[in-house]
Amino acid sequence: MQDERLEQALERADFALRRITRSLADRPAPAATPAPAGGGDELLREKVRSAIAELDQLIREAAD
């Protein structure tokens, strides 16, 4: 049972990392289009914060 929970936690962590990767890939190249002052970067930071919080939760759940 513990292995199944760990497997699910790792799958969710992998999904979160893929979300971060997609967010980074969707950003325009810095030289091509300058980001709006704080807007684009702040949105990406929020997505990364969310993904990190989700990963932290998965790690806590897997440790139980």
Secondary structure, 3 states (H helix, E strand, C coil): CHHHHHHHHHHHHHHHHHHHHHHHHHCCCCCCCCCCCCHHHHHHHHHHHHHHHHHHHHHHHHHC
